[in-house]
């Protein structure tokens, strides 16, 4: 009968067992700077702007803030699509990223976030002032919470696993 230690010794980490999986540098980069990492700052910031504009509209009743929230929500969604496209290409083309379960978790959370961002924008397209309270505000709060979680999870991938970074330092 084999001991537990013998069984554990036979188990191998698929990432360390295959050297190509340790290569997780970004393939979509400009001068060594990953495009996905550069693009994600836009939907993060614009989602925060949409929430802020919603809160200012709720507080002041000034239609400017409802219109600003419409534009912020729309641009958060569109820039999120670009960031999602570059992230998806990275996920599918880099073996060191593709093999990790946490990369797929980030992908699923990010795609869910894109759906919420799209709903937030789409809900406002026809009558942005009327759409804001209460559902527009609820969607903005949900979007902001999801973008915070998705961004945190993506940051963990970069800082803990060094995924999507450049080894050349360029």
PyMOL CGO cylinders between C-alpha atoms (Angstrom):
from pymol import cmd
from pymol.cgo import CYLINDER

trace = [
    CYLINDER, 0.00, 0.00, 0.00, 1.37, 3.41, -0.99, 0.3, 1, 1, 1, 1, 1, 1,
    CYLINDER, 1.37, 3.41, -0.99, 1.70, 6.16, 1.54, 0.3, 1, 1, 1, 1, 1, 1,
    CYLINDER, 1.70, 6.16, 1.54, 0.24, 9.60, 1.13, 0.3, 1, 1, 1, 1, 1, 1,
    CYLINDER, 0.24, 9.60, 1.13, 3.74, 11.02, 0.66, 0.3, 1, 1, 1, 1, 1, 1,
    CYLINDER, 3.74, 11.02, 0.66, 4.38, 8.60, -2.25, 0.3, 1, 1, 1, 1, 1, 1,
    CYLINDER, 4.38, 8.60, -2.25, 1.17, 9.72, -3.95, 0.3, 1, 1, 1, 1, 1, 1,
    CYLINDER, 1.17, 9.72, -3.95, 2.02, 13.40, -3.45, 0.3, 1, 1, 1, 1, 1, 1,
    CYLINDER, 2.02, 13.40, -3.45, 5.52, 12.85, -4.82, 0.3, 1, 1, 1, 1, 1, 1,
    CYLINDER, 5.52, 12.85, -4.82, 4.03, 11.45, -8.03, 0.3, 1, 1, 1, 1, 1, 1,
    CYLINDER, 4.03, 11.45, -8.03, 1.73, 14.41, -8.53, 0.3, 1, 1, 1, 1, 1, 1,
    CYLINDER, 1.73, 14.41, -8.53, 3.18, 17.14, -10.68, 0.3, 1, 1, 1, 1, 1, 1,
    CYLINDER, 3.18, 17.14, -10.68, 2.21, 20.71, -11.21, 0.3, 1, 1, 1, 1, 1, 1,
    CYLINDER, 2.21, 20.71, -11.21, 1.27, 20.98, -14.92, 0.3, 1, 1, 1, 1, 1, 1,
    CYLINDER, 1.27, 20.98, -14.92, 2.63, 24.51, -15.06, 0.3, 1, 1, 1, 1, 1, 1,
    CYLINDER, 2.63, 24.51, -15.06, 6.07, 23.67, -13.69, 0.3, 1, 1, 1, 1, 1, 1,
    CYLINDER, 6.07, 23.67, -13.69, 6.20, 20.35, -15.56, 0.3, 1, 1, 1, 1, 1, 1,
    CYLINDER, 6.20, 20.35, -15.56, 5.87, 22.05, -18.95, 0.3, 1, 1, 1, 1, 1, 1,
    CYLINDER, 5.87, 22.05, -18.95, 8.43, 24.85, -19.39, 0.3, 1, 1, 1, 1, 1, 1,
    CYLINDER, 8.43, 24.85, -19.39, 6.44, 26.64, -22.09, 0.3, 1, 1, 1, 1, 1, 1,
    CYLINDER, 6.44, 26.64, -22.09, 3.69, 27.34, -19.56, 0.3, 1, 1, 1, 1, 1, 1,
    CYLINDER, 3.69, 27.34, -19.56, 6.06, 29.52, -17.58, 0.3, 1, 1, 1, 1, 1, 1,
    CYLINDER, 6.06, 29.52, -17.58, 6.18, 31.86, -20.58, 0.3, 1, 1, 1, 1, 1, 1,
    CYLINDER, 6.18, 31.86, -20.58, 3.34, 34.23, -19.87, 0.3, 1, 1, 1, 1, 1, 1,
    CYLINDER, 3.34, 34.23, -19.87, 4.56, 37.43, -21.51, 0.3, 1, 1, 1, 1, 1, 1,
    CYLINDER, 4.56, 37.43, -21.51, 2.06, 39.56, -23.34, 0.3, 1, 1, 1, 1, 1, 1,
    CYLINDER, 2.06, 39.56, -23.34, 1.86, 38.96, -27.09, 0.3, 1, 1, 1, 1, 1, 1,
    CYLINDER, 1.86, 38.96, -27.09, -0.15, 42.11, -27.76, 0.3, 1, 1, 1, 1, 1, 1,
    CYLINDER, -0.15, 42.11, -27.76, 2.13, 44.90, -26.64, 0.3, 1, 1, 1, 1, 1, 1,
    CYLINDER, 2.13, 44.90, -26.64, 3.63, 48.19, -27.75, 0.3, 1, 1, 1, 1, 1, 1,
    CYLINDER, 3.63, 48.19, -27.75, 7.33, 48.48, -26.87, 0.3, 1, 1, 1, 1, 1, 1,
    CYLINDER, 7.33, 48.48, -26.87, 6.88, 45.77, -24.24, 0.3, 1, 1, 1, 1, 1, 1,
    CYLINDER, 6.88, 45.77, -24.24, 3.82, 47.41, -22.66, 0.3, 1, 1, 1, 1, 1, 1,
    CYLINDER, 3.82, 47.41, -22.66, 0.75, 45.13, -22.73, 0.3, 1, 1, 1, 1, 1, 1,
    CYLINDER, 0.75, 45.13, -22.73, -2.23, 46.63, -24.56, 0.3, 1, 1, 1, 1, 1, 1,
    CYLINDER, -2.23, 46.63, -24.56, -4.76, 44.94, -22.26, 0.3, 1, 1, 1, 1, 1, 1,
    CYLINDER, -4.76, 44.94, -22.26, -3.20, 46.49, -19.18, 0.3, 1, 1, 1, 1, 1, 1,
    CYLINDER, -3.20, 46.49, -19.18, -3.30, 49.91, -20.84, 0.3, 1, 1, 1, 1, 1, 1,
    CYLINDER, -3.30, 49.91, -20.84, -6.91, 49.60, -22.02, 0.3, 1, 1, 1, 1, 1, 1,
    CYLINDER, -6.91, 49.60, -22.02, -8.50, 48.37, -18.79, 0.3, 1, 1, 1, 1, 1, 1,
    CYLINDER, -8.50, 48.37, -18.79, -7.91, 51.70, -17.07, 0.3, 1, 1, 1, 1, 1, 1,
    CYLINDER, -7.91, 51.70, -17.07, -10.54, 53.32, -19.31, 0.3, 1, 1, 1, 1, 1, 1,
    CYLINDER, -10.54, 53.32, -19.31, -13.57, 51.17, -18.42, 0.3, 1, 1, 1, 1, 1, 1,
    CYLINDER, -13.57, 51.17, -18.42, -12.49, 51.26, -14.76, 0.3, 1, 1, 1, 1, 1, 1,
    CYLINDER, -12.49, 51.26, -14.76, -12.34, 55.05, -14.69, 0.3, 1, 1, 1, 1, 1, 1,
    CYLINDER, -12.34, 55.05, -14.69, -15.42, 55.57, -16.85, 0.3, 1, 1, 1, 1, 1, 1,
    CYLINDER, -15.42, 55.57, -16.85, -17.49, 53.24, -14.69, 0.3, 1, 1, 1, 1, 1, 1,
    CYLINDER, -17.49, 53.24, -14.69, -16.52, 55.30, -11.65, 0.3, 1, 1, 1, 1, 1, 1,
    CYLINDER, -16.52, 55.30, -11.65, -17.45, 58.45, -13.59, 0.3, 1, 1, 1, 1, 1, 1,
    CYLINDER, -17.45, 58.45, -13.59, -20.87, 57.01, -14.47, 0.3, 1, 1, 1, 1, 1, 1,
    CYLINDER, -20.87, 57.01, -14.47, -21.55, 56.22, -10.83, 0.3, 1, 1, 1, 1, 1, 1,
    CYLINDER, -21.55, 56.22, -10.83, -20.36, 59.67, -9.78, 0.3, 1, 1, 1, 1, 1, 1,
    CYLINDER, -20.36, 59.67, -9.78, -22.53, 61.37, -12.39, 0.3, 1, 1, 1, 1, 1, 1,
    CYLINDER, -22.53, 61.37, -12.39, -25.54, 59.33, -11.26, 0.3, 1, 1, 1, 1, 1, 1,
    CYLINDER, -25.54, 59.33, -11.26, -24.96, 60.37, -7.66, 0.3, 1, 1, 1, 1, 1, 1,
    CYLINDER, -24.96, 60.37, -7.66, -24.57, 64.02, -8.65, 0.3, 1, 1, 1, 1, 1, 1,
    CYLINDER, -24.57, 64.02, -8.65, -27.81, 63.85, -10.67, 0.3, 1, 1, 1, 1, 1, 1,
    CYLINDER, -27.81, 63.85, -10.67, -29.60, 62.28, -7.71, 0.3, 1, 1, 1, 1, 1, 1,
    CYLINDER, -29.60, 62.28, -7.71, -28.23, 65.01, -5.46, 0.3, 1, 1, 1, 1, 1, 1,
    CYLINDER, -28.23, 65.01, -5.46, -28.71, 68.07, -7.72, 0.3, 1, 1, 1, 1, 1, 1,
    CYLINDER, -28.71, 68.07, -7.72, -31.38, 67.09, -10.26, 0.3, 1, 1, 1, 1, 1, 1,
    CYLINDER, -31.38, 67.09, -10.26, -29.28, 68.78, -12.97, 0.3, 1, 1, 1, 1, 1, 1,
    CYLINDER, -29.28, 68.78, -12.97, -29.86, 67.02, -16.31, 0.3, 1, 1, 1, 1, 1, 1,
    CYLINDER, -29.86, 67.02, -16.31, -26.20, 67.57, -17.22, 0.3, 1, 1, 1, 1, 1, 1,
    CYLINDER, -26.20, 67.57, -17.22, -25.24, 64.78, -14.82, 0.3, 1, 1, 1, 1, 1, 1,
    CYLINDER, -25.24, 64.78, -14.82, -27.76, 62.36, -16.35, 0.3, 1, 1, 1, 1, 1, 1,
    CYLINDER, -27.76, 62.36, -16.35, -26.29, 63.05, -19.79, 0.3, 1, 1, 1, 1, 1, 1,
    CYLINDER, -26.29, 63.05, -19.79, -22.74, 62.70, -18.43, 0.3, 1, 1, 1, 1, 1, 1,
    CYLINDER, -22.74, 62.70, -18.43, -23.70, 59.34, -16.92, 0.3, 1, 1, 1, 1, 1, 1,
    CYLINDER, -23.70, 59.34, -16.92, -25.08, 58.20, -20.29, 0.3, 1, 1, 1, 1, 1, 1,
    CYLINDER, -25.08, 58.20, -20.29, -21.81, 59.07, -22.04, 0.3, 1, 1, 1, 1, 1, 1,
    CYLINDER, -21.81, 59.07, -22.04, -19.66, 57.60, -19.28, 0.3, 1, 1, 1, 1, 1, 1,
    CYLINDER, -19.66, 57.60, -19.28, -21.63, 54.34, -19.24, 0.3, 1, 1, 1, 1, 1, 1,
    CYLINDER, -21.63, 54.34, -19.24, -21.46, 54.09, -23.03, 0.3, 1, 1, 1, 1, 1, 1,
    CYLINDER, -21.46, 54.09, -23.03, -17.75, 54.73, -23.24, 0.3, 1, 1, 1, 1, 1, 1,
    CYLINDER, -17.75, 54.73, -23.24, -17.10, 52.34, -20.33, 0.3, 1, 1, 1, 1, 1, 1,
    CYLINDER, -17.10, 52.34, -20.33, -18.87, 49.63, -22.31, 0.3, 1, 1, 1, 1, 1, 1,
    CYLINDER, -18.87, 49.63, -22.31, -17.12, 50.40, -25.62, 0.3, 1, 1, 1, 1, 1, 1,
    CYLINDER, -17.12, 50.40, -25.62, -13.66, 50.67, -24.07, 0.3, 1, 1, 1, 1, 1, 1,
    CYLINDER, -13.66, 50.67, -24.07, -14.45, 47.52, -22.09, 0.3, 1, 1, 1, 1, 1, 1,
    CYLINDER, -14.45, 47.52, -22.09, -15.10, 45.74, -25.39, 0.3, 1, 1, 1, 1, 1, 1,
    CYLINDER, -15.10, 45.74, -25.39, -11.66, 46.78, -26.64, 0.3, 1, 1, 1, 1, 1, 1,
    CYLINDER, -11.66, 46.78, -26.64, -9.99, 45.74, -23.39, 0.3, 1, 1, 1, 1, 1, 1,
    CYLINDER, -9.99, 45.74, -23.39, -11.93, 42.48, -23.46, 0.3, 1, 1, 1, 1, 1, 1,
    CYLINDER, -11.93, 42.48, -23.46, -10.89, 41.78, -27.04, 0.3, 1, 1, 1, 1, 1, 1,
    CYLINDER, -10.89, 41.78, -27.04, -7.20, 42.28, -26.26, 0.3, 1, 1, 1, 1, 1, 1,
    CYLINDER, -7.20, 42.28, -26.26, -7.52, 40.22, -23.06, 0.3, 1, 1, 1, 1, 1, 1,
    CYLINDER, -7.52, 40.22, -23.06, -9.28, 37.40, -24.90, 0.3, 1, 1, 1, 1, 1, 1,
    CYLINDER, -9.28, 37.40, -24.90, -6.54, 37.27, -27.55, 0.3, 1, 1, 1, 1, 1, 1,
    CYLINDER, -6.54, 37.27, -27.55, -3.93, 37.15, -24.76, 0.3, 1, 1, 1, 1, 1, 1,
    CYLINDER, -3.93, 37.15, -24.76, -5.83, 34.38, -22.98, 0.3, 1, 1, 1, 1, 1, 1,
    CYLINDER, -5.83, 34.38, -22.98, -6.15, 32.24, -26.09, 0.3, 1, 1, 1, 1, 1, 1,
    CYLINDER, -6.15, 32.24, -26.09, -2.70, 32.84, -27.57, 0.3, 1, 1, 1, 1, 1, 1,
    CYLINDER, -2.70, 32.84, -27.57, -0.36, 32.62, -24.55, 0.3, 1, 1, 1, 1, 1, 1,
    CYLINDER, -0.36, 32.62, -24.55, -0.06, 29.08, -23.12, 0.3, 1, 1, 1, 1, 1, 1,
    CYLINDER, -0.06, 29.08, -23.12, 1.15, 30.32, -19.73, 0.3, 1, 1, 1, 1, 1, 1,
    CYLINDER, 1.15, 30.32, -19.73, -1.99, 32.40, -19.33, 0.3, 1, 1, 1, 1, 1, 1,
    CYLINDER, -1.99, 32.40, -19.33, -4.40, 29.90, -20.88, 0.3, 1, 1, 1, 1, 1, 1,
    CYLINDER, -4.40, 29.90, -20.88, -3.39, 27.02, -18.59, 0.3, 1, 1, 1, 1, 1, 1,
    CYLINDER, -3.39, 27.02, -18.59, -4.22, 28.79, -15.34, 0.3, 1, 1, 1, 1, 1, 1,
    CYLINDER, -4.22, 28.79, -15.34, -7.73, 28.43, -13.92, 0.3, 1, 1, 1, 1, 1, 1,
    CYLINDER, -7.73, 28.43, -13.92, -7.54, 31.90, -12.38, 0.3, 1, 1, 1, 1, 1, 1,
    CYLINDER, -7.54, 31.90, -12.38, -7.14, 33.38, -15.88, 0.3, 1, 1, 1, 1, 1, 1,
    CYLINDER, -7.14, 33.38, -15.88, -10.40, 31.77, -16.94, 0.3, 1, 1, 1, 1, 1, 1,
    CYLINDER, -10.40, 31.77, -16.94, -12.09, 33.00, -13.77, 0.3, 1, 1, 1, 1, 1, 1,
    CYLINDER, -12.09, 33.00, -13.77, -11.00, 36.54, -14.61, 0.3, 1, 1, 1, 1, 1, 1,
    CYLINDER, -11.00, 36.54, -14.61, -12.27, 36.07, -18.16, 0.3, 1, 1, 1, 1, 1, 1,
    CYLINDER, -12.27, 36.07, -18.16, -15.72, 34.92, -17.00, 0.3, 1, 1, 1, 1, 1, 1,
    CYLINDER, -15.72, 34.92, -17.00, -16.02, 37.73, -14.46, 0.3, 1, 1, 1, 1, 1, 1,
    CYLINDER, -16.02, 37.73, -14.46, -14.91, 40.28, -17.07, 0.3, 1, 1, 1, 1, 1, 1,
    CYLINDER, -14.91, 40.28, -17.07, -17.44, 39.04, -19.63, 0.3, 1, 1, 1, 1, 1, 1,
    CYLINDER, -17.44, 39.04, -19.63, -20.18, 39.27, -17.01, 0.3, 1, 1, 1, 1, 1, 1,
    CYLINDER, -20.18, 39.27, -17.01, -19.01, 42.80, -16.26, 0.3, 1, 1, 1, 1, 1, 1,
    CYLINDER, -19.01, 42.80, -16.26, -19.25, 43.67, -19.96, 0.3, 1, 1, 1, 1, 1, 1,
    CYLINDER, -19.25, 43.67, -19.96, -22.85, 42.45, -19.96, 0.3, 1, 1, 1, 1, 1, 1,
    CYLINDER, -22.85, 42.45, -19.96, -23.68, 44.66, -16.97, 0.3, 1, 1, 1, 1, 1, 1,
    CYLINDER, -23.68, 44.66, -16.97, -21.88, 47.65, -18.53, 0.3, 1, 1, 1, 1, 1, 1,
    CYLINDER, -21.88, 47.65, -18.53, -23.83, 47.10, -21.75, 0.3, 1, 1, 1, 1, 1, 1,
    CYLINDER, -23.83, 47.10, -21.75, -27.10, 46.87, -19.83, 0.3, 1, 1, 1, 1, 1, 1,
    CYLINDER, -27.10, 46.87, -19.83, -26.25, 50.05, -17.92, 0.3, 1, 1, 1, 1, 1, 1,
    CYLINDER, -26.25, 50.05, -17.92, -25.65, 51.93, -21.16, 0.3, 1, 1, 1, 1, 1, 1,
    CYLINDER, -25.65, 51.93, -21.16, -28.51, 50.34, -23.10, 0.3, 1, 1, 1, 1, 1, 1,
    CYLINDER, -28.51, 50.34, -23.10, -31.01, 51.09, -20.37, 0.3, 1, 1, 1, 1, 1, 1,
    CYLINDER, -31.01, 51.09, -20.37, -30.17, 54.81, -20.63, 0.3, 1, 1, 1, 1, 1, 1,
    CYLINDER, -30.17, 54.81, -20.63, -30.19, 55.15, -24.42, 0.3, 1, 1, 1, 1, 1, 1,
    CYLINDER, -30.19, 55.15, -24.42, -33.87, 56.00, -24.69, 0.3, 1, 1, 1, 1, 1, 1,
    CYLINDER, -33.87, 56.00, -24.69, -34.66, 58.55, -22.01, 0.3, 1, 1, 1, 1, 1, 1,
    CYLINDER, -34.66, 58.55, -22.01, -31.48, 58.82, -19.97, 0.3, 1, 1, 1, 1, 1, 1,
    CYLINDER, -31.48, 58.82, -19.97, -33.02, 61.17, -17.41, 0.3, 1, 1, 1, 1, 1, 1,
    CYLINDER, -33.02, 61.17, -17.41, -35.99, 58.92, -16.65, 0.3, 1, 1, 1, 1, 1, 1,
    CYLINDER, -35.99, 58.92, -16.65, -33.83, 55.78, -16.68, 0.3, 1, 1, 1, 1, 1, 1,
    CYLINDER, -33.83, 55.78, -16.68, -31.51, 56.98, -13.97, 0.3, 1, 1, 1, 1, 1, 1,
    CYLINDER, -31.51, 56.98, -13.97, -33.62, 56.51, -10.86, 0.3, 1, 1, 1, 1, 1, 1,
    CYLINDER, -33.62, 56.51, -10.86, -33.71, 53.87, -9.51, 0.3, 1, 1, 1, 1, 1, 1,
    CYLINDER, -33.71, 53.87, -9.51, -32.50, 51.26, -12.03, 0.3, 1, 1, 1, 1, 1, 1,
    CYLINDER, -32.50, 51.26, -12.03, -29.76, 53.32, -13.68, 0.3, 1, 1, 1, 1, 1, 1,
    CYLINDER, -29.76, 53.32, -13.68, -28.27, 54.04, -10.28, 0.3, 1, 1, 1, 1, 1, 1,
    CYLINDER, -28.27, 54.04, -10.28, -28.56, 50.39, -9.26, 0.3, 1, 1, 1, 1, 1, 1,
    CYLINDER, -28.56, 50.39, -9.26, -26.82, 49.31, -12.47, 0.3, 1, 1, 1, 1, 1, 1,
    CYLINDER, -26.82, 49.31, -12.47, -24.07, 51.87, -11.87, 0.3, 1, 1, 1, 1, 1, 1,
    CYLINDER, -24.07, 51.87, -11.87, -23.48, 50.62, -8.34, 0.3, 1, 1, 1, 1, 1, 1,
    CYLINDER, -23.48, 50.62, -8.34, -23.42, 47.01, -9.58, 0.3, 1, 1, 1, 1, 1, 1,
    CYLINDER, -23.42, 47.01, -9.58, -21.05, 47.99, -12.40, 0.3, 1, 1, 1, 1, 1, 1,
    CYLINDER, -21.05, 47.99, -12.40, -18.71, 49.77, -10.00, 0.3, 1, 1, 1, 1, 1, 1,
    CYLINDER, -18.71, 49.77, -10.00, -18.66, 46.83, -7.61, 0.3, 1, 1, 1, 1, 1, 1,
    CYLINDER, -18.66, 46.83, -7.61, -18.02, 44.38, -10.43, 0.3, 1, 1, 1, 1, 1, 1,
    CYLINDER, -18.02, 44.38, -10.43, -15.30, 46.52, -12.01, 0.3, 1, 1, 1, 1, 1, 1,
    CYLINDER, -15.30, 46.52, -12.01, -13.58, 46.76, -8.62, 0.3, 1, 1, 1, 1, 1, 1,
    CYLINDER, -13.58, 46.76, -8.62, -13.66, 42.99, -8.17, 0.3, 1, 1, 1, 1, 1, 1,
    CYLINDER, -13.66, 42.99, -8.17, -12.63, 42.26, -11.77, 0.3, 1, 1, 1, 1, 1, 1,
    CYLINDER, -12.63, 42.26, -11.77, -9.80, 44.78, -11.60, 0.3, 1, 1, 1, 1, 1, 1,
    CYLINDER, -9.80, 44.78, -11.60, -8.61, 43.39, -8.28, 0.3, 1, 1, 1, 1, 1, 1,
    CYLINDER, -8.61, 43.39, -8.28, -8.64, 39.86, -9.69, 0.3, 1, 1, 1, 1, 1, 1,
    CYLINDER, -8.64, 39.86, -9.69, -6.77, 40.98, -12.83, 0.3, 1, 1, 1, 1, 1, 1,
    CYLINDER, -6.77, 40.98, -12.83, -4.22, 42.77, -10.67, 0.3, 1, 1, 1, 1, 1, 1,
    CYLINDER, -4.22, 42.77, -10.67, -3.67, 39.56, -8.72, 0.3, 1, 1, 1, 1, 1, 1,
    CYLINDER, -3.67, 39.56, -8.72, -2.92, 37.77, -12.00, 0.3, 1, 1, 1, 1, 1, 1,
    CYLINDER, -2.92, 37.77, -12.00, -0.32, 40.38, -12.91, 0.3, 1, 1, 1, 1, 1, 1,
    CYLINDER, -0.32, 40.38, -12.91, 1.32, 40.86, -9.54, 0.3, 1, 1, 1, 1, 1, 1,
    CYLINDER, 1.32, 40.86, -9.54, 1.12, 37.32, -8.12, 0.3, 1, 1, 1, 1, 1, 1,
    CYLINDER, 1.12, 37.32, -8.12, 1.61, 35.25, -11.29, 0.3, 1, 1, 1, 1, 1, 1,
    CYLINDER, 1.61, 35.25, -11.29, 3.34, 37.79, -13.53, 0.3, 1, 1, 1, 1, 1, 1,
    CYLINDER, 3.34, 37.79, -13.53, 0.82, 37.08, -16.31, 0.3, 1, 1, 1, 1, 1, 1,
    CYLINDER, 0.82, 37.08, -16.31, 0.70, 39.38, -19.31, 0.3, 1, 1, 1, 1, 1, 1,
    CYLINDER, 0.70, 39.38, -19.31, 3.84, 41.23, -18.36, 0.3, 1, 1, 1, 1, 1, 1,
    CYLINDER, 3.84, 41.23, -18.36, 7.06, 41.83, -20.26, 0.3, 1, 1, 1, 1, 1, 1,
    CYLINDER, 7.06, 41.83, -20.26, 10.23, 40.00, -19.31, 0.3, 1, 1, 1, 1, 1, 1,
    CYLINDER, 10.23, 40.00, -19.31, 12.35, 42.29, -21.44, 0.3, 1, 1, 1, 1, 1, 1,
    CYLINDER, 12.35, 42.29, -21.44, 11.65, 45.39, -19.39, 0.3, 1, 1, 1, 1, 1, 1,
    CYLINDER, 11.65, 45.39, -19.39, 11.12, 47.48, -22.53, 0.3, 1, 1, 1, 1, 1, 1,
]
cmd.load_cgo(trace, "trace")
